[in-house]
Amino acid sequence: MAIGITAMKCPLLSMSAIAGLNPTAYGQPNRFKGEMQAGHVSPNMAKLTYPSGTTRNVMILGIGIEYDNEYRTHAIRLRDEAESVVTVWIDTIRLIRNGNDESAVFVLKNGTERRLWFIGDTPSVDNPRFIRRVLMVANDDGGQEKINIARLASVEFVTAPRKDKASNAMFERWLYSPFTGERLPEK
C-alpha cells in the first residue's frame, strides 16, 4: 500500500501547500519588502554553491554576524589590502568566492575583482564574534537562516526578487503571493 500525505491525514497541511501553491505548509512566511536605499535594492536573489557542489537558490536579506540576528541590508563594510575601509553595495556584487573566516574574493558587476577582508561595524572591533561575514537568507519554504560565507564555495547574485502588488519579495517558484493572494506573473 502506498503511503501519501493528504489533507485528511495531515491537518497542518493545506491543499494549496500540497499542490505547491503556498510557499510554506505551516502558515505565511515572513514578509520581506523590496527596499531602495541610495539607488540600491534589497533583498537580492542568489545561488549558493557548497564545497560539495550542491546548489541552492535563496533570498539574501543582508550581511550580519553569527551571534546576532541584526544585519545590514544594502551595504557591507570591508577592508582592502591597503587597510582602507571599503563599502560595497550588496546589489553591485556579482560573485563572492574563495572565502575563509578572514576574507573572500568579491567580483562586482562592473568586472572589478578584489580580495577584501571582513570587519566589524567599527575598526576597533577585533572580536571575531562581531565581524560581518554571515549571509542572512530566506528560503522559499518560509524559513530563515544564517550562513557563514567561509562555508560556501561561492555566492552568485542573480537578480532582484519578483514582487507582488504590495512590493513583497517573491521567490521564482511561487505561483501566488501568500500575502495578497494574486497570481504572480511569470518572468
Secondary structure, 3 states (H helix, E strand, C coil): CCCCCCCCCCCCCCHHHHCCCCCCCCCCCCCCECEEECCEEECEEEEEECCCCCEEEEEEEEEECCCCCCEECCEEEEECCCCCEEEEEHHHEEEEECCCCCEEEEEECCCCEEEEEECCCCCCCCCHHHCCCEEEEECCCCCEEEEEHHHCCEEEEEECCEECCCCEEECCCCCECCCCCCECCCC
